[in-house]
Amino acid sequence: MLTRRLLLAAAPATVAAKAQAASDSFANFLAGIWTEAQRAGISPTTLRGALTGLAPNPGVLERDRHQPEFTMTWAQYRALLITDKRIAAGRAAVRDNLRLLGAVRDRFGVGPAVITGIWGLESSFGTQTGDFHVVDALATLAWDGRRASFFRPELLAALRILNDGDVTPAGMTGSYAGAMGQPQFMPTSYLRYAVDFTGSGRRNIWTNRADVLASIANYLAQSGWRPGQTWGQAVVLPAGFDAADVGRSVRRPLAEWARMGVRPLDGRWHAAAETSTALLLPGGAAGEAFVVYPNFAAIRRYNPSDFYALAVGLLGDDLVA
């Protein structure tokens, strides 16, 4: 029979054994990453600089395993993200960057409203970008195994970015989940969409505002953004409107919604009568109503949430009003 003294003596040994097992597991994981990355052409110098001394980050695991499990209503989401403070900061950011935003629009066909709407939601116009080291965070999450199939390719993409010389391991910071810089790009999105707008030879989405705004615009342009068009607009429904047959999948020409009695809140439509549109009621039949145009889908490529895309559109419109 085990005595209390023997049990207490065994407990630290068990903890130590578990810690050693985790350390060995992580070391084996990093060895596999090293081999895979080197086969993909990433240099040993890059790998040594990025992977040497890494250990699982308990802060990352804590954040990942204890994400809030609640669902906000549209009214709560809107009130949280589209605040007077954010609008004031965003209007100042637009004023400070008018020439740059014009140059970005000329190159990519994406206007200031949606660019600054995304910039505002993702990082509060560059003021909240996250202070986790991205390789550290991604290695922890890829090793942890719960979502390894997502995070392992992101880790390899981050190593590719370092190998290309765009940023140093210390400078590659972001969220606990690896979303980087002011646009909060995951590494695979960075490789596809990040832009060296200034011609510096590096795509700097951390501290170079021109690269930040151009990269957001390039993401949207490559996601199907239609130049000269908007995302959608607020509308008023007629009395007795049947809200059963609405939603993103129900597409109708704008003229058809008008024939059904739907009216623009500001008194004018922002698209041609034949434009394929959908009607969204994010707060239910008694709440706000929006007609959304094809560009709404491009915003959802950035984040596949109707609430997010609506908030981007509304915030952006407020910033350039």
C-alpha positions as CSV (number, residue, x, y, z in Angstrom):
1,M,0.0,0.0,0.0
2,L,1.4,3.4,-1.0
3,T,1.9,5.8,1.9
4,R,1.2,9.5,1.8
5,R,4.9,10.1,1.9
6,L,5.5,7.9,-1.1
7,L,2.7,9.5,-3.1
8,L,4.1,13.0,-2.4
9,A,7.5,11.9,-3.5
10,A,6.1,10.4,-6.7
11,A,4.2,13.5,-7.7
12,P,7.2,15.7,-8.5
13,A,8.7,12.8,-10.4
14,T,5.5,12.4,-12.5
15,V,5.5,16.2,-13.2
16,A,9.1,16.1,-14.2
17,A,8.5,13.0,-16.4
18,K,5.6,14.8,-18.2
19,A,7.7,17.9,-18.7
20,Q,10.6,15.8,-20.1
21,A,8.2,14.0,-22.4
22,A,6.8,17.3,-23.7
23,S,10.3,18.6,-24.3
24,D,11.3,15.5,-26.2
25,S,8.1,15.6,-28.2
26,F,8.7,19.3,-29.1
27,A,12.3,18.6,-30.1
28,N,11.2,15.8,-32.4
29,F,8.6,18.1,-33.9
30,L,11.1,20.8,-34.6
31,A,13.5,18.3,-36.1
32,G,10.7,17.3,-38.5
33,I,10.0,20.9,-39.4
34,W,13.7,21.5,-40.0
35,T,13.9,18.6,-42.4
36,E,10.7,19.5,-44.2
37,A,11.7,23.2,-44.5
38,Q,15.2,22.4,-45.7
39,R,13.8,20.2,-48.4
40,A,11.6,23.2,-49.5
41,G,14.8,25.3,-50.0
42,I,14.9,27.2,-46.6
43,S,18.5,27.7,-45.6
44,P,20.1,26.2,-42.4
45,T,21.0,29.7,-41.4
46,T,17.4,30.8,-41.5
47,L,16.3,27.7,-39.6
48,R,19.0,28.1,-36.9
49,G,17.9,31.7,-36.4
50,A,14.2,30.9,-36.2
51,L,14.1,27.6,-34.4
52,T,17.1,27.4,-32.0
53,G,16.0,27.7,-28.4
54,L,12.3,27.4,-29.1
55,A,10.1,25.8,-26.5
56,P,6.3,25.5,-26.3
57,N,4.8,28.8,-25.3
58,P,2.3,28.3,-22.4
59,G,0.7,31.7,-23.0
60,V,-0.2,30.7,-26.6
61,L,-1.7,27.4,-25.4
62,E,-3.7,29.2,-22.7
63,R,-5.1,31.7,-25.2
64,D,-5.9,29.0,-27.7
65,R,-7.6,26.6,-25.3
66,H,-9.7,29.3,-23.5
67,Q,-11.1,31.4,-26.2
68,P,-14.5,33.0,-25.3
69,E,-17.4,30.8,-26.1
70,F,-20.2,33.2,-26.6
71,T,-22.0,34.6,-29.6
72,M,-22.6,38.3,-29.9
73,T,-25.7,39.8,-31.5
74,W,-25.2,42.1,-34.5
75,A,-26.1,45.1,-32.2
76,Q,-23.4,44.1,-29.7
77,Y,-20.8,43.4,-32.4
78,R,-21.6,46.7,-34.1
79,A,-21.4,48.7,-30.8
80,L,-18.1,47.0,-29.9
81,L,-16.3,47.7,-33.1
82,I,-17.8,50.9,-34.6
83,T,-17.2,53.3,-31.8
84,D,-16.8,57.1,-31.8
85,K,-13.2,56.7,-30.7
86,R,-12.4,54.4,-33.6
87,I,-14.2,56.6,-36.1
88,A,-12.3,59.7,-34.9
89,A,-8.9,57.8,-35.1
90,G,-9.8,56.5,-38.5
91,R,-10.8,59.9,-39.9
92,A,-7.4,61.3,-38.7
93,A,-5.7,58.3,-40.3
94,V,-7.4,58.9,-43.6
95,R,-6.5,62.6,-43.6
96,D,-2.9,61.8,-42.8
97,N,-2.7,59.3,-45.7
98,L,-4.8,60.8,-48.4
99,R,-2.1,60.9,-51.0
100,L,-0.9,57.4,-50.2
101,L,-4.5,56.0,-50.3
102,G,-5.0,57.7,-53.7
103,A,-1.8,56.1,-55.1
104,V,-3.0,52.7,-53.8
105,R,-6.4,53.1,-55.4
106,D,-4.8,54.1,-58.7
107,R,-2.7,50.9,-58.7
108,F,-5.2,48.3,-57.3
109,G,-8.6,49.8,-58.0
110,V,-9.6,49.6,-54.4
111,G,-10.8,52.8,-52.7
112,P,-9.8,54.3,-49.3
113,A,-13.1,53.3,-47.5
114,V,-12.8,49.6,-47.5
115,I,-9.0,49.6,-47.0
116,T,-9.2,51.8,-43.9
117,G,-12.3,49.8,-42.7
118,I,-10.2,46.6,-42.6
119,W,-7.1,48.4,-41.2
120,G,-9.3,49.8,-38.4
121,L,-10.9,46.5,-37.5
122,E,-7.7,44.4,-37.8
123,S,-5.3,46.6,-35.8
124,S,-6.9,49.9,-34.9
125,F,-5.0,51.6,-37.7
126,G,-1.7,50.0,-36.7
127,T,-1.8,50.6,-33.0
128,Q,-2.7,47.0,-31.9
129,T,-0.8,44.4,-33.8
130,G,0.0,41.8,-31.2
131,D,3.3,41.1,-29.5
132,F,3.7,37.4,-29.9
133,H,6.7,36.1,-31.8
134,V,5.0,34.5,-34.8
135,V,7.4,31.5,-35.2
136,D,7.1,30.8,-31.5
137,A,3.3,30.9,-31.6
138,L,2.9,28.9,-34.8
139,A,5.4,26.2,-33.7
140,T,3.5,25.8,-30.4
141,L,0.2,25.5,-32.1
142,A,1.4,23.2,-34.8
143,W,3.1,20.9,-32.2
144,D,0.1,20.9,-29.9
145,G,-1.8,18.9,-32.5
146,R,-5.4,20.2,-32.1
147,R,-5.2,22.1,-35.4
148,A,-1.8,21.0,-36.7
149,S,-3.1,20.6,-40.2
150,F,-3.8,24.4,-40.3
151,F,-0.8,25.6,-38.3
152,R,2.0,23.5,-39.7
153,P,1.7,25.0,-43.2
154,E,1.5,28.4,-41.6
155,L,4.8,27.8,-39.7
156,L,6.5,26.6,-42.9
157,A,5.2,29.8,-44.7
158,A,6.6,31.9,-41.9
159,L,10.0,30.3,-42.3
160,R,9.8,31.0,-46.0
161,I,9.2,34.7,-45.3
162,L,12.2,34.8,-43.0
163,N,14.3,33.1,-45.7
164,D,13.2,35.7,-48.2
165,G,14.6,38.4,-45.9
166,D,11.5,40.5,-45.5
167,V,11.7,40.5,-41.7
168,T,13.8,39.1,-38.9
169,P,12.5,36.5,-36.4
170,A,12.4,39.3,-33.7
171,G,10.5,41.6,-36.0
172,M,8.0,39.0,-37.1
173,T,5.3,39.7,-34.4
174,G,1.6,39.2,-34.3
175,S,-1.3,37.6,-32.5
176,Y,-1.1,34.4,-30.5
177,A,-2.5,32.6,-33.5
178,G,0.2,33.9,-35.9
179,A,-1.7,36.8,-37.6
180,M,0.9,39.3,-38.5
181,G,1.4,43.0,-38.6
182,Q,-1.1,45.7,-39.2
183,P,-3.3,43.8,-41.7
184,Q,-3.1,40.7,-39.5
185,F,-2.1,38.4,-42.4
186,M,-1.5,34.8,-41.7
187,P,1.9,33.8,-43.3
188,T,0.3,32.0,-46.2
189,S,-1.8,35.1,-47.0
190,Y,1.4,37.2,-46.7
191,L,3.1,35.1,-49.3
192,R,0.1,35.5,-51.7
193,Y,-0.9,39.1,-51.1
194,A,1.8,41.2,-49.3
195,V,3.2,44.0,-51.5
196,D,6.5,46.0,-51.5
197,F,4.8,49.2,-52.5
198,T,7.7,51.5,-51.8
199,G,10.3,49.4,-53.7
200,S,12.5,48.8,-50.7
201,G,13.0,45.2,-51.6
202,R,11.0,44.1,-48.5
203,R,7.3,43.6,-47.9
204,N,6.9,45.3,-44.5
205,I,3.4,44.9,-43.1
206,W,4.6,45.7,-39.6
207,T,5.9,49.3,-39.8
208,N,5.7,50.5,-43.4
209,R,2.3,52.1,-43.8
210,A,2.5,52.1,-47.6
211,D,3.1,48.4,-47.7
212,V,0.3,47.8,-45.2
213,L,-2.4,49.7,-47.1
214,A,-1.2,48.3,-50.5
215,S,-1.2,44.8,-49.2
216,I,-4.8,45.1,-47.9
217,A,-5.8,46.5,-51.3
218,N,-4.0,43.7,-53.2
219,Y,-5.8,41.1,-51.1
220,L,-9.1,42.6,-52.0
221,A,-8.2,43.1,-55.7
222,Q,-7.2,39.5,-56.0
223,S,-10.4,38.4,-54.1
224,G,-12.6,39.9,-56.8
225,W,-13.1,43.5,-55.8
226,R,-14.7,45.5,-58.5
227,P,-13.2,49.0,-59.0
228,G,-15.5,51.9,-58.6
229,Q,-18.2,49.9,-56.8
230,T,-19.1,49.8,-53.2
231,W,-19.9,46.9,-50.8
232,G,-23.6,47.6,-50.1
233,Q,-25.9,50.0,-48.3
234,A,-28.5,50.3,-45.6
235,V,-32.1,50.0,-46.7
236,V,-35.6,50.3,-45.3
237,L,-38.1,47.5,-45.7
238,P,-41.8,48.0,-46.5
239,A,-44.4,47.2,-43.9
240,G,-45.3,43.6,-43.9
241,F,-42.2,42.5,-45.7
242,D,-41.7,38.7,-45.8
243,A,-38.2,38.2,-44.4
244,A,-38.3,34.4,-44.8
245,D,-36.5,34.4,-48.2
246,V,-33.4,36.6,-47.6
247,G,-29.8,36.0,-46.9
248,R,-26.5,35.9,-48.8
249,S,-27.5,32.9,-51.0
250,V,-30.6,34.6,-52.3
251,R,-29.5,36.8,-55.2
252,R,-31.8,39.2,-57.0
253,P,-31.3,42.2,-59.3
254,L,-31.4,45.4,-57.4
255,A,-34.4,46.5,-59.3
256,E,-36.3,43.5,-58.0
257,W,-35.8,44.4,-54.4
258,A,-37.0,47.9,-55.3
259,R,-40.1,46.5,-56.9
260,M,-40.7,44.6,-53.6
261,G,-40.7,47.9,-51.8
262,V,-37.2,47.9,-50.4
263,R,-35.8,51.5,-50.3
264,P,-32.3,52.9,-49.8
265,L,-32.0,54.6,-46.4
266,D,-30.1,57.5,-47.8
267,G,-32.5,58.0,-50.7
268,R,-30.4,56.7,-53.6
269,W,-29.2,53.4,-54.8
270,H,-25.4,52.9,-55.0
271,A,-25.4,50.4,-57.9
272,A,-27.1,49.8,-61.2
273,A,-30.5,48.3,-61.4
274,E,-29.3,45.0,-62.8
275,T,-26.6,44.4,-60.1
276,S,-26.9,41.0,-58.5
277,T,-27.6,41.7,-54.8
278,A,-28.6,40.0,-51.6
279,L,-30.6,41.3,-48.6
280,L,-29.2,40.8,-45.1
281,L,-31.0,41.2,-41.8
282,P,-28.1,40.7,-39.3
283,G,-30.2,41.5,-36.3
284,G,-33.4,39.8,-37.5
285,A,-36.5,41.1,-39.2
286,A,-37.0,43.9,-36.7
287,G,-33.4,45.2,-37.0
288,E,-31.2,46.9,-39.5
289,A,-31.4,45.8,-43.2
290,F,-28.7,45.9,-45.9
291,V,-28.5,45.2,-49.6
292,V,-25.0,43.9,-50.3
293,Y,-23.3,44.0,-53.7
294,P,-20.7,41.7,-55.3
295,N,-17.8,43.5,-53.5
296,F,-19.2,42.2,-50.2
297,A,-17.9,38.8,-51.1
298,A,-14.4,40.2,-51.5
299,I,-14.5,41.5,-48.0
300,R,-15.7,38.1,-46.8
301,R,-12.6,36.5,-48.4
302,Y,-10.6,38.5,-45.8
303,N,-12.8,37.2,-43.0
304,P,-15.8,34.9,-43.8
305,S,-18.2,36.6,-41.4
306,D,-21.2,38.6,-42.4
307,F,-20.9,40.7,-39.3
308,Y,-17.2,41.4,-40.0
309,A,-17.9,42.4,-43.7
310,L,-20.8,44.7,-42.7
311,A,-18.7,46.3,-40.0
312,V,-15.8,46.9,-42.4
313,G,-18.2,48.5,-44.9
314,L,-20.0,50.7,-42.4
315,L,-16.8,51.8,-40.6
316,G,-15.1,52.6,-44.0
317,D,-18.1,54.6,-45.1
318,D,-18.0,56.6,-41.9
319,L,-14.2,57.3,-42.3
320,V,-14.5,58.8,-45.7
321,A,-17.9,60.5,-45.3
